[in-house]
Amino acid sequence: MRIGIDARELCGHATGVGRYLGGLLRQWAQDERARRHEFVLYAHEPLGLELDGRSFATRVVAGSCGVWWEQVDLPRVIAGDYLDVFFAPAYTAPLRLTVPLVVAIHDLSFFAHPEWFPVGEGLRRRSLTRRAAMLARAVVTISEFSRQEIVERLGVREPRIHLIPPGVTSPTTGRTPEAGERRVLFVGSIFQRRHVPDLIRAFAPVARAHPDASLDLVGDNRSCPREDVPALIAAEGLRARAHWHAFVSDDELGGMYARARAFAFLSEYEGLGLTPLEALAAGVPPVLADTPVARESCGDAAIYVGVGDVAGATRALAAVLYDDATRARLMAAAPAVLSRYSWPSAARATLQVIEQATKGPAEPTHDAR
């Protein structure tokens, strides 16, 4: 079977969806069942992931990576590639495909909170995602929270939705924290919903009380209207204690996880939230905003604070940094949480959905939670 894949998210600095797709592809490259198939990866520039070209052919389709590329340029190339099925890992897909479609929808933030997006971008996302979901023979999602959102906001019938949690890999490089380090780490693109200003304000009293505490923020700034992160750090008197890194390499990020003692992610809306799980895999207990999906994903292995509760976040950060009993309790719960997130299981279940799509719509035969 020839499986086409929109691989744009692997170009440049791969973030959430790119890391999700990369995890699936790496596992398929090792899987005996996946080797029966030929994968054709489509992107607008060379990919940032090395794969066996015999099983994973790459088509660089000239153009930008926007709507015109997806809806006009890409279908022209697909038409001559004799695909059996197409997998779109990032919400939207070409709407004029003549082969079965499987689409992954990770969250519906642009439906739930349109105020977080520029008007044109929000309209585009809502329109294309809704139409892709209606055309797809199967929709893959990553959490029970997102599954319910897809049913309620898009009207997709439950039998077409497949809940397949992604895998989680420890990002550490094996280094250990230096003596006396008390580092708080945030990893993720900066959006309004992730309340990075609240995190900076919550960390400030910790820094004033403890001279060994520091904060690292890792992620590009996609907030709209744009939040001035350096100005927020300066306003709290944290220039020497808090540092924003728009991008770091995988090795550098692994080192940051290895040196961190606490992870903070005060997001009020996620489809799942991979980076808190990565923190747990690295042995770093997280402080999270108290949301249904955060509790679904991390269970008893996190401290939860109310959205906007800056004082509560301060207390939680101090506890995770300095209270050994709290740290031990959270990390004791981590193995049970992490056991639900496996790349071999995710890749196997996703491939099964893609294979089934060529036979027509069918009810899920599994729940990969």
LUMDREN-893098 format. One line per 8 residues: number of its first residue (from 1); for each residue x, y, z of C-alpha. Coordinates in nm, 2 decimals, padded with zeros to 4 digits. Layout:
REM residues N
NUM = X/Y/Z; ... .
This chain:
REM residues 369
1 = 00.00/00.00/00.00; 00.12/00.35/-00.08; 00.05/00.59/00.21; 00.08/00.96/00.14; 00.16/01.19/00.44; 00.16/01.57/00.47; 00.50/01.61/00.63; 00.52/01.99/00.64 .
9 = 00.55/01.99/01.02; 00.89/01.82/01.00; 01.04/02.12/00.82; 01.24/02.37/01.01; 01.22/02.37/01.39; 00.97/02.09/01.46; 00.73/02.16/01.75; 00.42/01.97/01.87 .
17 = 00.27/01.82/01.56; 00.61/01.77/01.40; 00.74/01.58/01.70; 00.42/01.37/01.70; 00.47/01.28/01.33; 00.84/01.22/01.38; 00.76/00.98/01.66; 00.52/00.78/01.44 .
25 = 00.76/00.78/01.14; 01.06/00.66/01.35; 00.86/00.38/01.49; 00.72/00.28/01.15; 01.08/00.27/01.02; 01.15/-00.01/01.27; 00.81/-00.19/01.25; 00.79/-00.51/01.05 .
33 = 00.42/-00.45/00.96; 00.49/-00.10/00.84; 00.76/-00.23/00.61; 00.49/-00.39/00.39; 00.39/-00.04/00.29; 00.55/00.25/00.10; 00.53/00.59/00.25; 00.54/00.91/00.04 .
41 = 00.61/01.22/00.24; 00.51/01.56/00.10; 00.67/01.89/00.21; 00.76/02.23/00.07; 01.13/02.20/00.16; 01.37/01.92/00.26; 01.27/01.74/00.58; 01.46/01.77/00.91 .
49 = 01.43/01.39/00.97; 01.65/01.12/00.81; 01.46/00.81/00.69; 01.53/00.52/00.46; 01.44/00.67/00.11; 01.34/00.33/-00.02; 01.04/00.30/00.22; 01.00/00.67/00.29 .
57 = 01.01/00.86/-00.04; 01.01/01.24/-00.01; 00.83/01.48/-00.26; 00.94/01.84/-00.22; 00.65/02.04/-00.37; 00.76/02.39/-00.45; 00.56/02.67/-00.29; 00.48/02.81/00.05 .
65 = 00.34/02.59/00.32; 00.01/02.76/00.34; -00.35/02.70/00.22; -00.27/02.74/-00.15; 00.01/02.48/-00.12; -00.22/02.24/00.06; -00.53/02.29/-00.15; -00.38/02.35/-00.50 .
73 = -00.01/02.26/-00.53; -00.01/01.94/-00.33; -00.32/01.78/-00.49; -00.16/01.82/-00.84; 00.14/01.61/-00.73; -00.06/01.36/-00.53; -00.27/01.29/-00.84; 00.02/01.13/-01.02 .
81 = 00.15/00.93/-00.73; -00.11/00.65/-00.72; -00.17/00.66/-00.35; -00.40/00.42/-00.17; -00.46/00.65/00.13; -00.36/00.99/00.27; -00.27/01.07/00.63; -00.29/01.43/00.74 .
89 = -00.13/01.47/01.09; -00.21/01.84/01.15; -00.59/01.91/01.15; -00.64/02.00/00.78; -00.60/01.82/00.44; -00.64/01.87/00.07; -01.02/01.88/00.02; -01.01/01.74/-00.34 .
97 = -00.84/01.41/-00.26; -00.95/01.11/-00.47; -00.82/00.86/-00.21; -00.94/00.79/00.14; -00.83/01.04/00.41; -00.73/00.99/00.77; -00.68/01.32/00.96; -00.54/01.38/01.31 .
105 = -00.70/01.65/01.51; -00.52/01.72/01.83; -00.74/01.99/01.98; -01.00/02.24/01.89; -00.87/02.56/02.06; -00.97/02.77/01.76; -01.33/02.66/01.81; -01.33/02.67/02.19 .
113 = -01.15/03.01/02.21; -01.16/03.20/01.88; -01.05/03.51/02.07; -00.70/03.36/02.09; -00.65/03.38/01.71; -00.65/03.65/01.45; -00.99/03.67/01.28; -00.87/03.54/00.94 .
121 = -00.66/03.26/01.08; -00.94/03.15/01.31; -01.19/03.14/01.03; -00.95/02.94/00.81; -00.86/02.69/01.08; -01.23/02.63/01.17; -01.35/02.60/00.81; -01.07/02.36/00.69 .
129 = -01.07/02.15/01.00; -01.44/02.10/00.99; -01.44/02.01/00.62; -01.14/01.77/00.66; -01.32/01.60/00.95; -01.63/01.55/00.75; -01.44/01.41/00.45; -01.22/01.18/00.65 .
137 = -01.30/00.81/00.68; -01.13/00.82/01.02; -01.03/01.09/01.26; -00.74/01.03/01.50; -00.71/01.22/01.83; -00.48/01.20/02.13; -00.70/01.24/02.44; -01.05/01.17/02.57 .
145 = -01.09/01.55/02.62; -01.02/01.61/02.25; -01.24/01.32/02.14; -01.54/01.48/02.32; -01.45/01.82/02.17; -01.46/01.67/01.82; -01.80/01.50/01.88; -01.95/01.82/02.03 .
153 = -01.80/02.09/01.82; -01.76/01.92/01.48; -02.05/01.67/01.50; -01.83/01.38/01.39; -01.99/01.05/01.48; -01.80/00.86/01.75; -01.74/00.54/01.55; -01.51/00.75/01.31 .
161 = -01.30/00.88/01.60; -01.00/00.68/01.72; -00.84/00.78/02.05; -00.47/00.70/02.02; -00.24/00.86/02.28; 00.11/00.94/02.15; 00.43/00.81/02.28; 00.65/00.99/02.52 .
169 = 01.03/00.96/02.51; 01.26/01.09/02.78; 01.44/01.39/02.63; 01.73/01.39/02.88; 02.09/01.34/02.76; 02.19/01.16/03.08; 02.34/01.46/03.26; 02.24/01.52/03.62 .
177 = 02.17/01.85/03.79; 02.47/02.03/03.95; 02.47/02.05/04.33; 02.24/02.32/04.45; 02.06/02.38/04.12; 01.69/02.46/04.16; 01.58/02.52/03.80; 01.22/02.56/03.68 .
185 = 01.16/02.47/03.32; 00.88/02.56/03.07; 00.88/02.41/02.72; 00.63/02.49/02.45; 00.54/02.76/02.20; 00.42/03.07/02.38; 00.05/03.13/02.34; -00.19/03.34/02.55 .
193 = -00.35/03.02/02.68; -00.03/02.90/02.84; -00.01/03.20/03.08; 00.36/03.26/03.06; 00.32/03.60/03.23; 00.16/03.43/03.52; 00.44/03.18/03.54; 00.70/03.46/03.55 .
201 = 00.50/03.65/03.82; 00.46/03.32/04.02; 00.83/03.25/04.00; 00.94/03.60/04.12; 00.87/03.54/04.49; 01.05/03.20/04.47; 01.35/03.38/04.33; 01.34/03.65/04.60 .
209 = 01.32/03.39/04.87; 01.58/03.14/04.73; 01.90/03.27/04.56; 01.96/02.93/04.40; 01.63/02.93/04.20; 01.62/03.00/03.82; 01.37/02.98/03.54; 01.42/02.87/03.18 .
217 = 01.14/02.94/02.92; 01.19/02.75/02.59; 00.96/02.81/02.29; 00.90/03.05/02.01; 00.66/03.34/02.08; 00.33/03.29/01.89; 00.11/03.49/02.12; -00.14/03.73/01.96 .
225 = -00.13/04.01/02.07; 00.24/03.95/02.12; 00.35/03.92/02.48; 00.69/04.10/02.54; 00.86/03.82/02.73; 01.19/04.00/02.80; 01.00/04.30/02.93; 00.79/04.08/03.16 .
233 = 01.11/03.92/03.30; 01.26/04.26/03.35; 00.95/04.40/03.52; 00.98/04.13/03.79; 01.35/04.20/03.84; 01.45/03.86/03.71; 01.70/03.94/03.43; 01.97/03.74/03.60 .
241 = 01.74/03.46/03.71; 01.50/03.39/03.42; 01.59/03.33/03.06; 01.39/03.29/02.75; 01.52/03.07/02.47; 01.31/03.10/02.15; 01.47/02.78/02.02; 01.73/02.52/02.14 .
249 = 01.86/02.20/01.97; 01.74/01.86/02.09; 02.06/01.80/02.27; 02.04/02.14/02.45; 01.68/02.07/02.54; 01.78/01.73/02.68; 02.03/01.90/02.90; 01.78/02.15/03.02 .
257 = 01.54/01.87/03.12; 01.83/01.69/03.29; 01.92/01.99/03.50; 01.56/02.09/03.58; 01.41/02.02/03.93; 01.06/02.14/03.84; 00.85/02.18/03.53; 00.58/02.44/03.49 .
265 = 00.30/02.45/03.24; 00.01/02.67/03.33; -00.19/02.62/03.01; -00.57/02.64/03.04; -00.63/02.45/02.71; -00.44/02.17/02.54; -00.53/01.86/02.34; -00.30/01.67/02.57 .
273 = 00.02/01.85/02.67; 00.32/01.64/02.57; 00.59/01.85/02.74; 00.47/01.78/03.10; 00.48/01.41/03.01; 00.83/01.45/02.87; 00.92/01.62/03.20; 00.79/01.32/03.40 .
281 = 00.98/01.08/03.17; 01.30/01.29/03.25; 01.23/01.26/03.63; 01.10/01.62/03.67; 00.77/01.67/03.85; 00.53/01.92/03.69; 00.31/02.21/03.82; 00.01/02.24/03.59 .
289 = -00.30/02.44/03.55; -00.60/02.25/03.69; -00.78/02.14/03.37; -00.96/01.82/03.28; -00.70/01.73/03.01; -00.41/01.80/03.25; -00.56/01.56/03.51; -00.64/01.30/03.23 .
297 = -00.28/01.31/03.11; -00.08/01.34/03.43; -00.31/01.20/03.70; -00.14/01.20/04.05; 00.20/01.28/03.91; 00.16/01.66/03.91; 00.06/01.95/04.14; -00.24/02.14/04.00 .
305 = -00.33/02.51/04.05; -00.62/02.71/03.94; -00.60/02.90/03.62; -00.48/03.25/03.70; -00.39/03.16/04.06; -00.05/03.32/04.07; 00.00/03.28/04.45; -00.10/02.91/04.43 .
313 = 00.15/02.86/04.15; 00.42/03.02/04.37; 00.35/02.78/04.65; 00.34/02.48/04.41; 00.68/02.58/04.26; 00.84/02.61/04.60; 00.70/02.28/04.70; 00.83/02.09/04.40 .
321 = 01.17/02.27/04.42; 01.23/02.23/04.79; 01.00/01.97/04.95; 01.15/01.62/04.91; 00.83/01.45/05.03; 00.62/01.62/04.77; 00.87/01.54/04.50; 00.88/01.17/04.60 .
329 = 00.50/01.15/04.60; 00.47/01.29/04.25; 00.75/01.08/04.10; 00.61/00.76/04.26; 00.30/00.81/04.05; 00.49/00.88/03.73; 00.54/00.51/03.61; 00.17/00.44/03.60 .
337 = 00.10/00.76/03.41; 00.38/00.71/03.16; 00.28/00.35/03.09; -00.02/00.48/02.89; 00.20/00.66/02.64; 00.40/00.43/02.41; 00.53/00.50/02.06; 00.52/00.14/01.95 .
345 = 00.15/00.12/02.06; 00.07/00.46/01.90; 00.23/00.37/01.57; 00.07/00.03/01.55; -00.28/00.16/01.63; -00.24/00.46/01.39; -00.12/00.23/01.11; -00.42/00.00/01.17 .
353 = -00.66/00.30/01.13; -00.48/00.40/00.80; -00.50/00.05/00.67; -00.87/00.02/00.76; -00.95/00.34/00.59; -00.88/00.19/00.25; -01.16/-00.06/00.32; -01.42/00.20/00.40 .
361 = -01.56/00.36/00.72; -01.56/00.12/01.02; -01.61/00.13/01.39; -01.29/00.14/01.59; -01.16/-00.21/01.68; -00.95/-00.08/01.97; -00.90/00.20/02.22; -00.53/00.26/02.24 .
369 = -00.54/00.44/02.58 .
